[in-house]
Each structure stands twice: as structure tokens, then as C-alpha cells.
Amino acid sequence: MSLINGLPAHVLLVHVVVVLIPLTALALVAAALWPRAARRLGVLLPLLAFVALVSVPLTTQAGEWLERHVEDSALVRRHTDLGDGLLPWALGLFVLAAVVWWAARRGPVEPGQGGGRWSALPVRIVLGVLSLAVAAGAVVDVYRIGDSGAKAAWHDAYSKTAQGSQGGS
């Protein structure tokens, strides 16, 4: 993918990643910590995580195309290097989302509903801790990648003082 409506695809697709990765991370943590949230989200959780996962290599591929069409700089190289590291985080979100969804379907976890409530508690704790760690890592990575991309795109590309009149009083 190279251009969409005359614009580099990367600058459009990146918005999908910037929205879906944190949204998936938030939904995953909520579902991992609150079984009721997991049941309410249902299959939407792993589907959201899957779309987020697929959007990462599409955006990265479009970014590699764009990299070949802009001037090489240390800022562009840093952004590219950081961008290559998001896929494992997105994969982790997807795997954990699928496991949390599957675990929520396995049986009752509410008090008084029978089943292996106490045996499920260690699983919920592990899933909660892993979900928090992967969600935090993914969101921090998206921030770092976005920050480096903004610096690469806008470094020395604008004036720090306003140019011309904006029709003010």
C-alpha cells in the first residue's frame, strides 16, 4: 500500500493504530480484571484485538514505502526502528484477549454460582497481571513511536512564530 487519495497511506493508517491499540489495551485490562466486563464484551474483545493486530503490519509496510520516499535522517531512522517493535505488543494483546475471552466463557466466576471459583482465581490474577503489563507496554510503545514520528515529520517544518494575519482585531 502506498497512496490513498493522493496521500501516503502511512499517515492515514497510523490513526487506526493510534486508536485501536490503546482501545484494545483498555478493553483487555477491563475484561481481565472484571469478569462481568469480559462477558459483556464477549467476542468483541478478540475481534478488536485482531483488527488492531492486522493494522500494525499494514501501517508498518506503508511506513516502509514512505521511508523510501522521504529524505533520510536520524529522526526517520529512529521512528522506523521504534515502529518495528510494535508488532510483538499487538500480538500479545491479541493472544491475551483471546485467552481472557475463552476463560470468561468457560464457566461462572461469580460468588454463589458454583463451579471452580477458587481455582479460577489464580488464573484471573495471572491474566490480570499479564494483561496490565502487555497493555502498558503497548500503549507506551505507541506513544514513543508516535512521538518519534511527529518529530521526524515536523522537525524544522514549521515556523515558531505566526506567519501573516489570521483576520484578528
TIRO-2110 file (N, C-alpha, C; in Angstrom, 1 decimal):
// TIRO-2110
0.8, -1.2, 0.0, N, 1, A
0.0, 0.0, 0.0, CA, 1, A
0.9, 1.2, 0.0, C, 1, A
0.6, 2.2, -0.9, N, 2, A
1.5, 3.3, -1.0, CA, 2, A
0.7, 4.6, -0.8, C, 2, A
-0.3, 4.9, -1.6, N, 3, A
-1.1, 6.1, -1.6, CA, 3, A
-2.5, 5.8, -1.4, C, 3, A
-3.2, 6.7, -0.7, N, 4, A
-4.7, 6.7, -0.5, CA, 4, A
-5.1, 8.1, -0.8, C, 4, A
-5.9, 8.2, -1.9, N, 5, A
-6.4, 9.6, -2.3, CA, 5, A
-5.3, 10.6, -2.4, C, 5, A
-4.1, 10.2, -2.9, N, 6, A
-3.0, 11.1, -3.1, CA, 6, A
-2.1, 11.3, -1.9, C, 6, A
-2.5, 10.8, -0.8, N, 7, A
-1.7, 10.9, 0.5, CA, 7, A
-1.0, 9.6, 0.8, C, 7, A
0.2, 9.7, 1.4, N, 8, A
0.9, 8.4, 1.8, CA, 8, A
0.0, 7.7, 2.7, C, 8, A
-0.2, 6.4, 2.4, N, 9, A
-1.1, 5.5, 3.2, CA, 9, A
-0.7, 5.5, 4.7, C, 9, A
0.6, 5.6, 5.0, N, 10, A
1.0, 5.5, 6.3, CA, 10, A
0.4, 6.6, 7.2, C, 10, A
0.4, 7.9, 6.7, N, 11, A
-0.1, 9.0, 7.5, CA, 11, A
-1.6, 8.8, 7.8, C, 11, A
-2.3, 8.0, 7.0, N, 12, A
-3.7, 7.7, 7.3, CA, 12, A
-3.9, 6.5, 8.2, C, 12, A
-3.2, 5.4, 7.9, N, 13, A
-3.3, 4.2, 8.6, CA, 13, A
-2.8, 4.3, 10.1, C, 13, A
-1.9, 5.2, 10.3, N, 14, A
-1.3, 5.3, 11.6, CA, 14, A
-2.4, 5.7, 12.6, C, 14, A
-3.4, 6.4, 12.1, N, 15, A
-4.5, 6.8, 13.0, CA, 15, A
-5.3, 5.6, 13.5, C, 15, A
-5.4, 4.6, 12.7, N, 16, A
-6.1, 3.3, 13.1, CA, 16, A
-5.3, 2.7, 14.2, C, 16, A
-4.0, 2.6, 14.1, N, 17, A
-3.1, 2.0, 15.2, CA, 17, A
-3.2, 2.8, 16.4, C, 17, A
-3.1, 4.1, 16.3, N, 18, A
-3.1, 5.0, 17.5, CA, 18, A
-4.4, 5.0, 18.3, C, 18, A
-5.5, 4.6, 17.6, N, 19, A
-6.8, 4.5, 18.3, CA, 19, A
-7.0, 3.1, 18.8, C, 19, A
-6.7, 2.1, 17.9, N, 20, A
-7.1, 0.7, 18.2, CA, 20, A
-6.2, 0.0, 19.3, C, 20, A
-4.9, 0.3, 19.3, N, 21, A
-4.0, -0.3, 20.3, CA, 21, A
-4.4, 0.1, 21.7, C, 21, A
-4.5, 1.4, 22.0, N, 22, A
-4.9, 1.8, 23.3, CA, 22, A
-6.3, 1.4, 23.7, C, 22, A
-7.2, 1.4, 22.7, N, 23, A
-8.6, 1.0, 23.0, CA, 23, A
-8.6, -0.5, 23.3, C, 23, A
-7.9, -1.3, 22.6, N, 24, A
-7.8, -2.7, 22.9, CA, 24, A
-7.1, -3.0, 24.2, C, 24, A
-6.1, -2.2, 24.5, N, 25, A
-5.4, -2.4, 25.8, CA, 25, A
-6.4, -2.1, 27.0, C, 25, A
-7.1, -1.0, 26.8, N, 26, A
-8.1, -0.7, 27.9, CA, 26, A
-9.2, -1.8, 28.0, C, 26, A
-9.7, -2.2, 26.9, N, 27, A
-10.7, -3.3, 26.9, CA, 27, A
-10.2, -4.6, 27.5, C, 27, A
-8.9, -4.9, 27.2, N, 28, A
-8.3, -6.1, 27.7, CA, 28, A
-8.2, -6.0, 29.2, C, 28, A
-7.6, -4.9, 29.7, N, 29, A
-7.4, -4.8, 31.2, CA, 29, A
-8.8, -4.9, 31.9, C, 29, A
-9.8, -4.2, 31.4, N, 30, A
-11.1, -4.2, 32.0, CA, 30, A
-11.7, -5.6, 32.0, C, 30, A
-11.5, -6.4, 30.9, N, 31, A
-12.0, -7.7, 30.8, CA, 31, A
-11.2, -8.7, 31.7, C, 31, A
-9.9, -8.5, 31.8, N, 32, A
-9.1, -9.4, 32.6, CA, 32, A
-9.4, -9.2, 34.1, C, 32, A
-9.7, -7.9, 34.5, N, 33, A
-9.9, -7.6, 35.9, CA, 33, A
-11.3, -7.8, 36.4, C, 33, A
-12.3, -7.6, 35.5, N, 34, A
-13.7, -7.7, 35.8, CA, 34, A
-14.3, -8.8, 34.9, C, 34, A
-14.6, -9.9, 35.5, N, 35, A
-15.3, -11.0, 34.6, CA, 35, A
-16.6, -10.5, 34.0, C, 35, A
-17.3, -9.7, 34.7, N, 36, A
-18.6, -9.2, 34.1, CA, 36, A
-18.3, -8.4, 32.8, C, 36, A
-17.2, -7.6, 32.8, N, 37, A
-16.8, -6.8, 31.6, CA, 37, A
-16.4, -7.8, 30.5, C, 37, A
-15.7, -8.9, 30.9, N, 38, A
-15.3, -9.9, 29.9, CA, 38, A
-16.6, -10.5, 29.2, C, 38, A
-17.5, -10.8, 30.0, N, 39, A
-18.8, -11.4, 29.5, CA, 39, A
-19.5, -10.4, 28.6, C, 39, A
-19.6, -9.2, 29.0, N, 40, A
-20.3, -8.1, 28.2, CA, 40, A
-19.6, -7.9, 26.9, C, 40, A
-18.2, -7.8, 26.9, N, 41, A
-17.5, -7.6, 25.7, CA, 41, A
-17.6, -8.8, 24.8, C, 41, A
-17.6, -10.0, 25.3, N, 42, A
-17.8, -11.2, 24.6, CA, 42, A
-16.7, -11.3, 23.5, C, 42, A
-17.2, -11.7, 22.3, N, 43, A
-16.3, -11.9, 21.2, CA, 43, A
-15.7, -10.6, 20.6, C, 43, A
-16.3, -9.5, 21.0, N, 44, A
-15.8, -8.2, 20.5, CA, 44, A
-14.4, -8.0, 20.9, C, 44, A
-14.0, -8.5, 22.1, N, 45, A
-12.6, -8.3, 22.6, CA, 45, A
-11.6, -8.9, 21.7, C, 45, A
-11.7, -10.2, 21.4, N, 46, A
-10.6, -10.7, 20.5, CA, 46, A
-10.8, -10.2, 19.1, C, 46, A
-12.0, -9.8, 18.6, N, 47, A
-12.1, -9.2, 17.3, CA, 47, A
-11.4, -7.9, 17.2, C, 47, A
-11.6, -7.1, 18.2, N, 48, A
-11.0, -5.8, 18.3, CA, 48, A
-9.5, -5.9, 18.3, C, 48, A
-9.0, -6.9, 19.1, N, 49, A
-7.5, -7.1, 19.2, CA, 49, A
-7.0, -7.6, 17.9, C, 49, A
-7.8, -8.4, 17.1, N, 50, A
-7.4, -8.9, 15.8, CA, 50, A
-7.2, -7.8, 14.8, C, 50, A
-8.2, -6.9, 14.8, N, 51, A
-8.2, -5.8, 13.9, CA, 51, A
-7.0, -4.9, 14.2, C, 51, A
-6.7, -4.7, 15.5, N, 52, A
-5.6, -3.9, 15.9, CA, 52, A
-4.3, -4.6, 15.5, C, 52, A
-4.2, -5.9, 15.7, N, 53, A
-3.0, -6.7, 15.3, CA, 53, A
-2.8, -6.5, 13.8, C, 53, A
-3.8, -6.7, 13.0, N, 54, A
-3.6, -6.7, 11.5, CA, 54, A
-3.2, -5.2, 11.0, C, 54, A
-3.7, -4.2, 11.7, N, 55, A
-3.4, -2.9, 11.3, CA, 55, A
-2.0, -2.5, 11.5, C, 55, A
-1.3, -3.2, 12.4, N, 56, A
0.1, -2.8, 12.7, CA, 56, A
1.0, -3.2, 11.5, C, 56, A
1.0, -4.4, 10.9, N, 57, A
1.9, -4.6, 9.8, CA, 57, A
1.5, -3.8, 8.5, C, 57, A
0.2, -3.6, 8.4, N, 58, A
-0.2, -2.8, 7.3, CA, 58, A
0.3, -1.4, 7.4, C, 58, A
0.3, -0.8, 8.6, N, 59, A
0.8, 0.5, 8.8, CA, 59, A
2.3, 0.6, 8.7, C, 59, A
3.0, -0.5, 9.2, N, 60, A
4.4, -0.6, 9.1, CA, 60, A
4.9, -0.7, 7.6, C, 60, A
4.2, -1.5, 6.9, N, 61, A
4.5, -1.7, 5.5, CA, 61, A
4.3, -0.4, 4.7, C, 61, A
3.3, 0.3, 5.0, N, 62, A
3.0, 1.6, 4.4, CA, 62, A
4.1, 2.6, 4.8, C, 62, A
4.6, 2.5, 6.0, N, 63, A
5.6, 3.4, 6.5, CA, 63, A
7.0, 3.1, 5.9, C, 63, A
7.2, 1.8, 5.6, N, 64, A
8.5, 1.5, 4.8, CA, 64, A
8.4, 2.0, 3.4, C, 64, A
7.3, 2.0, 2.8, N, 65, A
7.2, 2.7, 1.5, CA, 65, A
7.5, 4.2, 1.6, C, 65, A
6.9, 4.8, 2.6, N, 66, A
7.1, 6.2, 2.8, CA, 66, A
8.5, 6.6, 3.1, C, 66, A
9.2, 5.7, 3.9, N, 67, A
10.6, 5.9, 4.3, CA, 67, A
11.4, 6.0, 3.0, C, 67, A
11.1, 5.2, 2.0, N, 68, A
11.9, 5.3, 0.7, CA, 68, A
11.6, 6.5, -0.1, C, 68, A
10.6, 7.3, 0.3, N, 69, A
10.2, 8.5, -0.4, CA, 69, A
10.3, 9.8, 0.3, C, 69, A
11.1, 9.7, 1.4, N, 70, A
11.4, 11.0, 2.2, CA, 70, A
12.9, 11.0, 2.4, C, 70, A
13.4, 12.2, 2.7, N, 71, A
14.8, 12.4, 2.9, CA, 71, A
15.2, 11.6, 4.2, C, 71, A
16.3, 10.9, 4.0, N, 72, A
16.9, 10.1, 5.1, CA, 72, A
17.4, 11.0, 6.2, C, 72, A
17.0, 10.7, 7.5, N, 73, A
17.5, 11.4, 8.6, CA, 73, A
17.6, 10.5, 9.8, C, 73, A
18.3, 10.9, 10.9, N, 74, A
18.3, 10.2, 12.1, CA, 74, A
16.9, 10.1, 12.7, C, 74, A
16.1, 11.1, 12.6, N, 75, A
14.8, 11.1, 13.2, CA, 75, A
13.9, 10.0, 12.5, C, 75, A
14.0, 10.0, 11.1, N, 76, A
13.2, 9.0, 10.4, CA, 76, A
13.7, 7.6, 10.7, C, 76, A
15.0, 7.4, 10.8, N, 77, A
15.5, 6.0, 11.2, CA, 77, A
15.1, 5.6, 12.6, C, 77, A
15.1, 6.6, 13.5, N, 78, A
14.6, 6.2, 14.9, CA, 78, A
13.1, 5.8, 14.9, C, 78, A
12.3, 6.6, 14.2, N, 79, A
10.9, 6.3, 14.1, CA, 79, A
10.7, 4.9, 13.5, C, 79, A
11.4, 4.6, 12.4, N, 80, A
11.3, 3.3, 11.8, CA, 80, A
11.7, 2.2, 12.7, C, 80, A
12.8, 2.4, 13.4, N, 81, A
13.3, 1.4, 14.4, CA, 81, A
12.3, 1.1, 15.5, C, 81, A
11.7, 2.2, 16.0, N, 82, A
10.7, 2.0, 17.0, CA, 82, A
9.4, 1.4, 16.5, C, 82, A
9.0, 1.7, 15.3, N, 83, A
7.8, 1.2, 14.7, CA, 83, A
7.9, -0.3, 14.5, C, 83, A
9.1, -0.8, 14.2, N, 84, A
9.3, -2.3, 14.0, CA, 84, A
9.0, -3.1, 15.3, C, 84, A
9.0, -2.4, 16.5, N, 85, A
8.8, -3.1, 17.7, CA, 85, A
7.4, -3.2, 18.2, C, 85, A
6.4, -2.7, 17.5, N, 86, A
5.1, -2.7, 18.0, CA, 86, A
4.4, -4.0, 17.7, C, 86, A
4.7, -4.8, 16.7, N, 87, A
4.0, -6.0, 16.4, CA, 87, A
4.0, -7.0, 17.5, C, 87, A
5.1, -7.2, 18.2, N, 88, A
5.0, -8.2, 19.4, CA, 88, A
4.0, -7.8, 20.4, C, 88, A
3.9, -6.5, 20.7, N, 89, A
3.0, -6.0, 21.7, CA, 89, A
1.5, -6.2, 21.2, C, 89, A
1.3, -5.9, 19.9, N, 90, A
0.0, -6.1, 19.3, CA, 90, A
-0.4, -7.6, 19.4, C, 90, A
0.6, -8.5, 19.1, N, 91, A
0.3, -9.9, 19.1, CA, 91, A
0.0, -10.3, 20.6, C, 91, A
0.7, -9.8, 21.5, N, 92, A
0.5, -10.1, 22.9, CA, 92, A
-0.9, -9.7, 23.3, C, 92, A
-1.4, -8.5, 22.9, N, 93, A
-2.8, -8.0, 23.2, CA, 93, A
-3.8, -9.0, 22.6, C, 93, A
-3.5, -9.5, 21.4, N, 94, A
-4.5, -10.4, 20.7, CA, 94, A
-4.5, -11.7, 21.5, C, 94, A
-3.4, -12.3, 21.8, N, 95, A
-3.3, -13.6, 22.5, CA, 95, A
-4.0, -13.5, 23.8, C, 95, A
-3.7, -12.5, 24.6, N, 96, A
-4.3, -12.3, 25.9, CA, 96, A
-5.8, -12.1, 25.8, C, 96, A
-6.2, -11.3, 24.8, N, 97, A
-7.7, -11.0, 24.5, CA, 97, A
-8.4, -12.3, 24.2, C, 97, A
-7.8, -13.2, 23.4, N, 98, A
-8.4, -14.5, 23.1, CA, 98, A
-8.5, -15.3, 24.4, C, 98, A
-7.5, -15.4, 25.2, N, 99, A
-7.4, -16.2, 26.4, CA, 99, A
-8.5, -15.7, 27.4, C, 99, A
-8.5, -14.3, 27.6, N, 100, A
-9.5, -13.8, 28.5, CA, 100, A
-10.9, -14.1, 28.1, C, 100, A
-11.2, -13.9, 26.8, N, 101, A
-12.5, -14.2, 26.2, CA, 101, A
-12.8, -15.7, 26.5, C, 101, A
-11.9, -16.6, 26.2, N, 102, A
-12.1, -18.0, 26.3, CA, 102, A
-12.3, -18.4, 27.8, C, 102, A
-11.6, -17.8, 28.7, N, 103, A
-11.7, -18.0, 30.1, CA, 103, A
-13.1, -17.5, 30.6, C, 103, A
-13.5, -16.4, 30.1, N, 104, A
-14.8, -15.9, 30.5, CA, 104, A
-16.0, -16.8, 30.1, C, 104, A
-15.8, -17.5, 29.0, N, 105, A
-16.8, -18.4, 28.5, CA, 105, A
-16.8, -19.7, 29.2, C, 105, A
-15.7, -20.1, 29.9, N, 106, A
-15.6, -21.4, 30.5, CA, 106, A
-16.5, -21.7, 31.6, C, 106, A
-16.9, -20.7, 32.3, N, 107, A
-17.9, -21.0, 33.4, CA, 107, A
-18.1, -19.9, 34.4, C, 107, A
-18.9, -20.1, 35.3, N, 108, A
-19.3, -19.0, 36.3, CA, 108, A
-18.1, -18.6, 37.1, C, 108, A
-17.9, -17.4, 37.4, N, 109, A
-16.9, -16.9, 38.3, CA, 109, A
-17.4, -16.0, 39.4, C, 109, A
-18.7, -15.9, 39.4, N, 110, A
-19.4, -15.0, 40.4, CA, 110, A
-19.6, -15.9, 41.7, C, 110, A
-19.6, -15.3, 42.8, N, 111, A
-19.8, -16.0, 44.1, CA, 111, A
-21.2, -16.6, 44.1, C, 111, A
-21.3, -17.8, 44.6, N, 112, A
-22.6, -18.5, 44.7, CA, 112, A
-23.1, -19.1, 43.4, C, 112, A
-22.3, -19.1, 42.4, N, 113, A
-22.8, -19.8, 41.1, CA, 113, A
-22.2, -21.1, 40.9, C, 113, A
-21.4, -21.6, 41.9, N, 114, A
-20.8, -22.9, 41.8, CA, 114, A
-19.6, -22.9, 40.9, C, 114, A
-19.2, -24.1, 40.5, N, 115, A
-18.0, -24.1, 39.6, CA, 115, A
-16.7, -24.0, 40.4, C, 115, A
-15.6, -23.9, 39.8, N, 116, A
-14.4, -23.8, 40.5, CA, 116, A
-13.9, -22.4, 40.7, C, 116, A
-14.7, -21.6, 41.5, N, 117, A
-14.5, -20.2, 41.7, CA, 117, A
-13.1, -20.0, 42.2, C, 117, A
-12.7, -20.7, 43.3, N, 118, A
-11.4, -20.5, 43.9, CA, 118, A
-10.3, -21.0, 43.0, C, 118, A
-10.5, -22.0, 42.3, N, 119, A
-9.4, -22.5, 41.4, CA, 119, A
-9.2, -21.5, 40.2, C, 119, A
-10.3, -20.8, 39.8, N, 120, A
-10.2, -19.8, 38.8, CA, 120, A
-9.5, -18.5, 39.2, C, 120, A
-9.4, -18.3, 40.5, N, 121, A
-8.8, -17.0, 41.0, CA, 121, A
-7.4, -16.9, 40.6, C, 121, A
-6.5, -17.9, 40.8, N, 122, A
-5.1, -17.8, 40.3, CA, 122, A
-5.0, -17.5, 38.8, C, 122, A
-5.9, -18.1, 38.0, N, 123, A
-5.8, -17.8, 36.6, CA, 123, A
-6.2, -16.4, 36.3, C, 123, A
-7.2, -15.9, 37.0, N, 124, A
-7.6, -14.5, 36.8, CA, 124, A
-6.5, -13.5, 37.2, C, 124, A
-5.8, -13.9, 38.3, N, 125, A
-4.7, -13.0, 38.8, CA, 125, A
-3.6, -13.0, 37.8, C, 125, A
-3.2, -14.1, 37.3, N, 126, A
-2.2, -14.2, 36.3, CA, 126, A
-2.6, -13.4, 35.0, C, 126, A
-3.8, -13.6, 34.5, N, 127, A
-4.3, -13.0, 33.3, CA, 127, A
-4.3, -11.4, 33.6, C, 127, A
-4.8, -11.0, 34.8, N, 128, A
-4.8, -9.6, 35.1, CA, 128, A
-3.4, -9.0, 35.1, C, 128, A
-2.5, -9.6, 35.7, N, 129, A
-1.1, -9.1, 35.7, CA, 129, A
-0.5, -9.0, 34.3, C, 129, A
-0.6, -10.1, 33.6, N, 130, A
-0.1, -10.2, 32.2, CA, 130, A
-0.8, -9.1, 31.3, C, 130, A
-2.1, -9.0, 31.5, N, 131, A
-2.8, -8.0, 30.7, CA, 131, A
-2.4, -6.6, 31.0, C, 131, A
-2.2, -6.3, 32.3, N, 132, A
-1.8, -4.9, 32.7, CA, 132, A
-0.4, -4.7, 32.1, C, 132, A
0.5, -5.6, 32.2, N, 133, A
1.9, -5.5, 31.7, CA, 133, A
1.9, -5.3, 30.2, C, 133, A
1.2, -6.1, 29.4, N, 134, A
1.2, -6.0, 28.0, CA, 134, A
0.5, -4.8, 27.5, C, 134, A
-0.6, -4.4, 28.2, N, 135, A
-1.4, -3.2, 27.8, CA, 135, A
-0.5, -2.0, 28.0, C, 135, A
0.2, -1.9, 29.2, N, 136, A
1.0, -0.8, 29.4, CA, 136, A
2.2, -0.7, 28.4, C, 136, A
2.8, -1.8, 28.2, N, 137, A
3.9, -1.8, 27.2, CA, 137, A
3.4, -1.4, 25.8, C, 137, A
2.3, -1.8, 25.4, N, 138, A
1.7, -1.5, 24.1, CA, 138, A
1.4, 0.0, 24.0, C, 138, A
0.8, 0.5, 25.0, N, 139, A
0.4, 1.9, 25.0, CA, 139, A
1.7, 2.8, 25.0, C, 139, A
2.6, 2.5, 25.9, N, 140, A
3.9, 3.3, 25.9, CA, 140, A
4.6, 3.2, 24.6, C, 140, A
4.6, 2.0, 24.0, N, 141, A
5.3, 1.9, 22.7, CA, 141, A
4.6, 2.7, 21.6, C, 141, A
3.3, 2.7, 21.6, N, 142, A
2.5, 3.6, 20.6, CA, 142, A
2.9, 5.0, 20.8, C, 142, A
2.9, 5.4, 22.1, N, 143, A
3.3, 6.8, 22.4, CA, 143, A
4.7, 7.2, 21.9, C, 143, A
5.7, 6.3, 22.2, N, 144, A
7.0, 6.5, 21.8, CA, 144, A
7.2, 6.6, 20.2, C, 144, A
6.5, 5.7, 19.6, N, 145, A
6.5, 5.6, 18.1, CA, 145, A
5.9, 6.9, 17.5, C, 145, A
4.7, 7.2, 18.1, N, 146, A
4.0, 8.5, 17.6, CA, 146, A
4.8, 9.7, 17.8, C, 146, A
5.4, 9.8, 19.0, N, 147, A
6.3, 11.0, 19.3, CA, 147, A
7.5, 11.1, 18.3, C, 147, A
8.1, 9.9, 18.1, N, 148, A
9.3, 10.0, 17.2, CA, 148, A
8.8, 10.3, 15.7, C, 148, A
7.6, 9.8, 15.3, N, 149, A
7.1, 10.1, 14.0, CA, 149, A
6.7, 11.6, 13.8, C, 149, A
6.1, 12.1, 14.9, N, 150, A
5.8, 13.6, 14.8, CA, 150, A
7.1, 14.4, 14.7, C, 150, A
8.1, 14.0, 15.5, N, 151, A
9.4, 14.7, 15.4, CA, 151, A
10.0, 14.6, 14.0, C, 151, A
9.9, 13.4, 13.5, N, 152, A
10.5, 13.2, 12.1, CA, 152, A
9.8, 14.0, 11.1, C, 152, A
8.5, 14.1, 11.2, N, 153, A
7.6, 14.8, 10.2, CA, 153, A
7.7, 16.3, 10.3, C, 153, A
7.8, 16.8, 11.6, N, 154, A
7.6, 18.2, 11.8, CA, 154, A
8.9, 18.9, 12.2, C, 154, A
10.0, 18.2, 12.4, N, 155, A
11.2, 18.9, 12.8, CA, 155, A
11.6, 19.9, 11.7, C, 155, A
11.8, 21.1, 12.1, N, 156, A
12.1, 22.2, 11.2, CA, 156, A
11.2, 22.4, 10.1, C, 156, A
9.9, 22.0, 10.2, N, 157, A
9.0, 22.1, 9.1, CA, 157, A
7.9, 23.2, 9.3, C, 157, A
8.1, 23.9, 10.4, N, 158, A
7.1, 25.0, 10.7, CA, 158, A
7.8, 26.1, 11.3, C, 158, A
7.2, 27.3, 11.4, N, 159, A
7.7, 28.5, 12.0, CA, 159, A
7.2, 28.6, 13.4, C, 159, A
8.0, 28.9, 14.4, N, 160, A
7.6, 29.0, 15.7, CA, 160, A
6.8, 30.3, 16.0, C, 160, A
6.8, 31.2, 15.0, N, 161, A
6.1, 32.5, 15.1, CA, 161, A
5.0, 32.4, 14.0, C, 161, A
3.9, 33.0, 14.3, N, 162, A
2.8, 33.1, 13.3, CA, 162, A
3.2, 33.8, 12.1, C, 162, A
2.8, 33.4, 10.9, N, 163, A
3.1, 34.0, 9.6, CA, 163, A
1.9, 34.7, 9.1, C, 163, A
1.9, 36.0, 8.9, N, 164, A
0.8, 36.7, 8.3, CA, 164, A
-0.3, 36.9, 9.3, C, 164, A
-1.4, 37.5, 8.8, N, 165, A
-2.5, 37.9, 9.6, CA, 165, A
-3.6, 36.8, 9.5, C, 165, A
-4.2, 36.5, 10.6, N, 166, A
-5.3, 35.5, 10.7, CA, 166, A
-6.7, 36.2, 10.8, C, 166, A
-6.7, 37.4, 10.5, N, 167, A
-8.0, 38.2, 10.5, CA, 167, A
-8.4, 38.6, 11.9, C, 167, A
-7.5, 38.7, 12.8, N, 168, A
-7.8, 39.1, 14.1, CA, 168, A
-8.1, 40.6, 14.2, C, 168, A
-8.3, 41.1, 15.4, N, 169, A
-8.7, 42.5, 15.6, CA, 169, A
-7.5, 43.4, 15.6, C, 169, A
END
